Every structure is written in C-alpha cells, then in structure tokens.
C-alpha cells in the first residue's frame, strides 16, 4: 500500500475516532443533563423531606407540650378531687356529729318535757288538794251546802262572766297551777287578787262552792270569771250579776 493510501486510511480512522468521541461527548452531555435533572429532583425531594421533618418535629414538640400540660392539668384535677373527697369526709363527720347532738338534744328535751309535766302534775295535784280542804271528799267538784245551810263570810255583789280551758291559745293551767283540762269538774273562778285573794274559798250564787284560783287580764275590780267545763256552758252563762261570799 502506498503512503497516500495509508494516509487516507489513517485520516478515516482518526475521523471515525473523532466522530465516536463527539457522539460519546454528546451522549455524556445528555446523560449529564438527565443526571442534573435527577439531582434537582432529589434536592427538591430532600427540601420537601426536610420541611416535613421540621413540621413533624414542631408537631412532636407541640404534642409533647400538650401532653405535659395535660399531665399538669390532670395532676391538679386529681389534687382538687382529693381535696373535695377530704372535705366531704370532714363534712360527713361533722354532719354525723351534729346529728348525734340533735338526737342528744331531742332526748334531753323529751326528758325535760317529762320532768316539766311531772312538776305540773304534782303542782296541780297540790293545788287541787289545797282547794279541796274543808270540802266533802265525795268528788273533785265542790258540793253545795246542805239544805237550810247558809254560807257565812264577806258578801260582795260582782259582775260574772264564764270561760273554758278548751279554747284556742288556752293552756288550761290556772295562775295557781290547777290543770283545768285534767280536772274539768273543779269549781274555779278567776278574780282580781286585790279584791279576792288567790286561794280563797268562795261561794258563788248559782255556781256553788269554788276556789279563787285564777286571774285574767280583763278581771279587774268587782268582776269574776267562772270556769265552765265546756265552751257551750260558758256561752250559755253569758254575763250576770251574782252574790259572792268569801268564806271565813
């Protein structure tokens, strides 16, 4: 082969090599561009992941703060519950003590009422016994004098009305302690003590022997109020002028 032919052959070979290099370089550039796009995409993804991680971290921090706050609130609530339970236990104990005191007071009051009733009954019996001195013992009522017997003593004409122990607001206990409700058959009159002393034995015209054992707000001067066993008897009696003999 001549030198010319060799030169041509070498030129062709060099050209092919250059072409191959050009093609390789172009391919590399295309691959580089593609890789660059991939890198950019990965960087964007990394940025997104970083943002997500930041958001997750922030959310986690916020959640932890909420958990801490919830725990604090729960502890405070539990503390309040325990305080309320303690207060309720103390209140229950106090209520039990007060209930026991009330029961004790009720028992003491019942005993006191019983003692007062005993004293009243004893006083009434004593008054009845005192009022019955000098009278026949046939019954608790005053027996009128025998026929032909005239009571002797100081005679006074007085205005007389009648009352009963069975009225609204009436206790049935006289000024001298006589229980008229327990002894409705007793003969008792209310007097002005400055005219007829309390405890005096008297004879009232139309009523009989009686004891001056009570007083009244309207009974002043020459006025008496005669005890009747019932309201109807008191109404039937009305108002009368009667002769009262204070027995000696």
C-alpha positions as CSV (number, residue, x, y, z in Angstrom):
1,X,0.0,0.0,0.0
2,X,1.2,3.4,-0.9
3,X,1.8,6.2,1.6
4,X,-1.2,8.0,0.2
5,X,-3.4,5.2,0.8
6,X,-2.1,4.8,4.3
7,X,-2.6,8.5,5.0
8,X,-6.2,8.3,3.8
9,X,-6.8,5.2,5.9
10,X,-5.3,6.9,8.9
11,X,-7.4,10.0,8.3
12,X,-10.5,7.9,8.1
13,X,-9.7,6.1,11.3
14,X,-9.0,9.4,13.0
15,X,-12.2,10.8,11.7
16,X,-14.1,7.8,13.0
17,X,-12.5,8.1,16.3
18,X,-13.3,11.8,16.5
19,X,-16.9,11.1,15.5
20,X,-17.1,8.4,18.1
21,X,-15.7,10.9,20.6
22,X,-18.2,13.5,19.5
23,X,-21.0,11.0,19.9
24,X,-19.7,10.0,23.3
25,X,-19.4,13.6,24.4
26,X,-22.9,14.4,23.2
27,X,-24.2,11.3,25.0
28,X,-22.3,12.3,28.1
29,X,-23.8,15.8,28.0
30,X,-27.3,14.3,27.6
31,X,-26.6,11.9,30.5
32,X,-25.3,14.9,32.5
33,X,-28.4,16.9,31.8
34,X,-30.6,14.0,32.8
35,X,-28.5,13.5,35.9
36,X,-28.7,17.2,36.7
37,X,-32.5,17.0,36.4
38,X,-32.4,13.9,38.7
39,X,-30.2,15.8,41.2
40,X,-32.5,18.8,41.2
41,X,-35.5,16.5,41.7
42,X,-33.7,14.7,44.5
43,X,-32.7,18.1,46.0
44,X,-36.4,19.2,45.8
45,X,-37.4,16.0,47.4
46,X,-34.8,16.5,50.1
47,X,-36.1,20.0,50.7
48,X,-39.7,18.7,51.0
49,X,-38.5,15.9,53.3
50,X,-36.7,18.5,55.4
51,X,-39.8,20.6,55.6
52,X,-41.9,17.5,56.5
53,X,-39.3,16.6,59.2
54,X,-39.4,20.2,60.5
55,X,-43.2,20.1,60.6
56,X,-43.1,16.7,62.3
57,X,-40.6,17.9,64.8
58,X,-42.7,21.0,65.5
59,X,-45.8,18.9,65.8
60,X,-44.0,16.5,68.1
61,X,-42.8,19.3,70.3
62,X,-46.3,20.8,70.4
63,X,-47.7,17.4,71.1
64,X,-45.2,16.9,73.9
65,X,-46.1,20.3,75.3
66,X,-49.8,19.4,75.2
67,X,-49.0,16.1,76.9
68,X,-47.1,17.9,79.6
69,X,-49.9,20.4,80.0
70,X,-52.5,17.6,80.1
71,X,-50.4,15.8,82.8
72,X,-50.2,19.0,84.8
73,X,-53.9,19.6,84.4
74,X,-54.7,16.0,85.4
75,X,-52.5,16.2,88.5
76,X,-54.2,19.5,89.5
77,X,-57.6,17.9,88.9
78,X,-56.6,14.8,90.9
79,X,-55.5,17.2,93.7
80,X,-58.8,19.0,93.6
81,X,-60.7,15.7,93.7
82,X,-58.7,14.5,96.7
83,X,-59.3,17.9,98.4
84,X,-63.0,17.5,97.7
85,X,-63.0,14.0,99.0
86,X,-61.3,15.1,102.2
87,X,-63.8,18.0,102.6
88,X,-66.7,15.5,102.0
89,X,-65.3,13.2,104.6
90,X,-64.9,16.0,107.1
91,X,-68.5,17.3,106.2
92,X,-69.9,13.8,106.7
93,X,-68.1,13.5,110.0
94,X,-69.4,17.0,111.0
95,X,-73.0,16.1,109.9
96,X,-72.8,12.9,111.9
97,X,-71.6,14.8,115.0
98,X,-74.4,17.4,114.5
99,X,-77.0,14.6,114.1
100,X,-75.8,12.9,117.3
101,X,-76.0,16.3,119.0
102,X,-79.6,16.8,117.7
103,X,-80.6,13.3,118.9
104,X,-79.0,14.1,122.3
105,X,-80.8,17.4,122.5
106,X,-84.1,15.7,121.4
107,X,-83.6,13.1,124.1
108,X,-82.7,15.8,126.7
109,X,-85.8,17.8,125.6
110,X,-88.0,14.8,125.9
111,X,-86.7,14.2,129.4
112,X,-87.2,17.9,130.2
113,X,-90.7,17.8,128.9
114,X,-91.4,14.7,131.0
115,X,-89.9,16.4,134.1
116,X,-92.0,19.6,133.5
117,X,-95.1,17.5,133.0
118,X,-94.4,15.7,136.3
119,X,-93.9,19.1,138.1
120,X,-97.1,20.4,136.6
121,X,-99.0,17.3,137.6
122,X,-97.5,17.5,141.1
123,X,-98.3,21.2,141.3
124,X,-101.9,20.6,140.0
125,X,-102.4,17.8,142.5
126,X,-101.1,20.0,145.3
127,X,-103.4,22.9,144.2
128,X,-106.3,20.5,143.9
129,X,-105.5,19.1,147.3
130,X,-105.3,22.6,148.8
131,X,-108.6,23.6,147.1
132,X,-110.3,20.6,148.5
133,X,-109.5,21.3,152.1
134,X,-112.7,21.8,154.1
135,X,-114.9,20.3,151.4
136,X,-116.5,16.9,151.3
137,X,-114.4,14.2,149.7
138,X,-117.2,12.6,147.6
139,X,-115.8,14.0,144.4
140,X,-113.4,16.6,143.0
141,X,-116.3,19.0,142.3
142,X,-117.4,21.4,145.0
143,X,-120.5,20.2,146.8
144,X,-123.2,22.8,147.6
145,X,-124.1,23.3,151.2
146,X,-126.8,21.2,152.8
147,X,-130.4,22.4,152.5
148,X,-131.0,25.1,155.1
149,X,-127.3,25.9,155.5
150,X,-126.3,29.4,154.5
151,X,-122.6,30.1,153.8
152,X,-121.2,32.8,156.0
153,X,-118.5,35.3,155.2
154,X,-118.0,38.6,153.4
155,X,-120.6,39.1,150.7
156,X,-119.9,41.0,147.5
157,X,-122.1,41.6,144.5
158,X,-120.0,41.2,141.4
159,X,-120.3,41.1,137.6
160,X,-119.7,37.5,136.5
161,X,-118.7,36.0,133.1
162,X,-117.7,32.5,132.2
163,X,-114.7,30.9,130.5
164,X,-113.4,27.5,129.5
165,X,-110.0,25.8,129.3
166,X,-110.7,24.4,125.9
167,X,-110.1,27.4,123.7
168,X,-107.5,28.4,121.1
169,X,-104.4,29.7,122.9
170,X,-105.6,28.5,126.3
171,X,-103.1,26.4,128.3
172,X,-105.7,25.1,130.8
173,X,-103.3,25.8,133.7
174,X,-104.5,28.5,136.1
175,X,-102.5,31.1,137.9
176,X,-102.2,28.9,140.9
177,X,-101.2,25.8,138.8
178,X,-104.5,24.0,138.6
179,X,-104.8,21.9,135.4
180,X,-108.4,22.5,134.4
181,X,-108.3,20.3,131.4
182,X,-107.3,17.3,133.5
183,X,-109.9,18.3,136.2
184,X,-112.9,19.7,134.3
185,X,-115.3,19.2,137.2
186,X,-113.4,21.6,139.6
187,X,-115.1,24.8,140.6
188,X,-112.7,27.6,140.0
189,X,-113.1,31.4,139.4
190,X,-110.7,34.0,138.1
191,X,-110.5,37.1,140.4
192,X,-108.8,40.4,140.9
193,X,-106.4,39.4,143.8
194,X,-106.7,42.9,145.2
195,X,-110.4,42.2,145.8
196,X,-110.5,38.4,146.5
197,X,-107.1,36.9,147.4
198,X,-105.9,33.9,145.4
199,X,-106.6,30.6,147.1
200,X,-109.7,32.0,148.9
201,X,-112.7,29.7,149.3
202,X,-115.9,31.3,148.0
203,X,-119.5,30.5,147.4
204,X,-120.9,31.9,144.1
205,X,-124.6,32.3,143.8
206,X,-125.9,29.9,141.1
207,X,-122.5,28.2,140.8
208,X,-121.7,26.8,144.2
209,X,-118.5,26.5,146.3
210,X,-115.3,27.3,144.4
211,X,-111.7,28.4,144.9
212,X,-110.3,31.7,143.7
213,X,-107.5,30.0,141.7
214,X,-107.0,32.1,138.5
215,X,-106.7,35.6,137.2
216,X,-107.5,37.4,133.9
217,X,-106.4,40.5,132.0
218,X,-110.0,41.8,132.0
219,X,-110.8,40.7,135.5
220,X,-110.4,44.0,137.5
221,X,-112.3,45.2,140.5
222,X,-115.6,43.7,141.2
223,X,-115.5,41.2,138.3
224,X,-115.1,37.4,138.3
225,X,-114.7,34.8,135.5
226,X,-116.3,31.5,136.3
227,X,-114.7,28.3,134.9
228,X,-117.1,26.0,132.9
229,X,-116.3,22.5,131.7
230,X,-117.3,23.3,128.1
231,X,-117.5,26.3,125.7
232,X,-121.2,25.9,125.3
233,X,-121.8,26.1,129.0
234,X,-119.7,29.3,129.2
235,X,-121.7,30.8,126.3
236,X,-125.0,29.9,128.0
237,X,-123.9,31.5,131.2
238,X,-123.4,34.9,129.5
239,X,-122.9,37.8,131.9
240,X,-124.7,38.1,135.2
241,X,-124.6,40.0,138.5
242,X,-124.1,37.5,141.3
243,X,-123.5,37.4,145.0
244,X,-120.1,36.1,146.0
245,X,-119.4,35.1,149.6
246,X,-115.8,34.9,150.6
247,X,-115.9,32.1,153.2
248,X,-114.3,32.5,156.6
